């Protein structure tokens, strides 16, 4: 049996002798480690030596490292909650988030196309309607409203292109920009708050659905509640597993490392969760747009179409531009961190040693 410690989180790992010299993942933090050839026995203790006390005002040597300070023991209720968090952590894994995020991204990409098609359908219905349209986007006759909807459909296709390109760039910046935090304590607190928020949203949706008058309203309220609750749960999974955002745990990190790691976590969390949020919002927008189109067909009036369709397209374009702005902010944040490290010659603990 070979025993060694994870190079990332320090967890003791045991493997059979047949895996000597190979690579393996840590069961706790999923970091890749080189398995030693044989169990390394600790060296014999050296005899105690008298060490002279440093003179007053003397500085520590360059090779000295701060000691790892263990976390204080938790009281009984907090200890049970911490045990529950550690039990939930493997279930809300990085693989789960990446799978759901990819589905949300694909839904968003094809949802933009669906909304663009619906906008064209709304324009066709509006062109065949005899009802004059008086809205902020279109004045009678109805032709300006038709032009507005066609332009909106084209802009939705542009927004789809922006979403695909920015997501690809976001994945690259997360992979190539490692960060570190000194402990999981703060991120665990954030995860607990997000999970409690998801439960509260779901309970509120159930309560609101009991007061709905028809089945369509019940389904709409529950669907919205499930969507927002799922987004919070998946966001909490990133807080429980920061390795999914290329953020490692360095127990010997300083308060500055903790602050930089927290800001990096927030920035990376935004650019990784944005496609999932956009995918969910565009599903809601497409469903509501279909409902408005059906109502317009029944009423034989194009009055509600232009305003609602244009507002829906504007909202989705705004979300995409917000995603683009968030990516730019994250990019400039990492540029600022690299410039500060180069200016003050701060060593990056996340970089591999040579």
C-alpha positions, 0 to 999 in steps of 0.5 A: 500500500502506497500512502502520499498526500495530495499536492493541492489540498493535502488529503492523505491518499492510499493506493495499491502498489500496482499503481506506483509511478502512474497518475491519479486524481485526488478523491477530494479536490480532483487534482491530478497527482503523481503516485510515488514509486513506493511508500515514503517513510518519514526520516528519523527525528533529528536531535534538538538543537539550540537555536539562537533567538533572532535579534530585535528587528531581524527579518525572516529568511526568504525560504521561511513559510507561514505555518498552516493555521487549523480552523477553529472547532465548530459548535454542535449545530454548525458542525452538523450543517458543515457535515451536511454541506460536505455530504452534498458537495460530491453530488453537486460536482463539476461534471453535473454543472458542466453538463447542465450548463452545456444544455442551457447554452444549447437551449439559449443558442437555438432559443435565439433562433426560435424567437427570431422565427417567432418575430417573423411570424408576428410580423406576418400576422401584423401585416395581415391585420386590419387593426391599426397599431399604436405603440412606442415602436410602431405608428399606423399604418402597420408597416413600421411595426412589421419593419421593427419585428424584422429588424428585431429578428435579425438582431436576435441572430446577431445576439446568438452569434455573440453568445456563442463567441463569448462563451467560447472565450469565457471557457478559455479564460477560466482554463488559463487563469488559475486563482487560489483561496486560503480556505473553503469557509467563505465559499461554503457560506455562500453555497449554503445561502444560495441553496437556501435561496433556491428552496425559498424560491421553490416554496414561494412558487408553490404557494403562489400557484395555489392562488392561480385561477387556471392551469396555464398560470399554475404551470407558468408559476411553477416553471419559473420557480423551478428555473430560478431555483435550479440556477441557484442550486447550480451556482451553489455547486460552483461555490462548493467545488471552486475547482470547476472555476480553476480555483485551488485551495492554498491553506498557506495563502494570505488575506490578500490571496483570499481577497483576490480569490474571492473576486476571481470567483465572483467574476468567473462565476458570472461568466460561467453561469450567464449562458445558463441564465440566458438559456432559461430566460429565452425559454420563458420569453419564447413561451410567452411570445407564443401565447401572445401570438395565439391570442392575437390570432384568436382576437384577429388583432395585431395590437399586442404583438409589436410591443411584446415581441419588441420588448422580448427581443430587446430584453434578450439582446440586453442580456447578451450585451450584459454577458459581453460586458461581464466578460470584458470586466473579468478580462480587465480584472485578471489584467489588473491582477497580473499588472499588480503582481508584476509591479510588486513582484508578488509570486503567483502561488497557483503557478507550477514551480520550476 
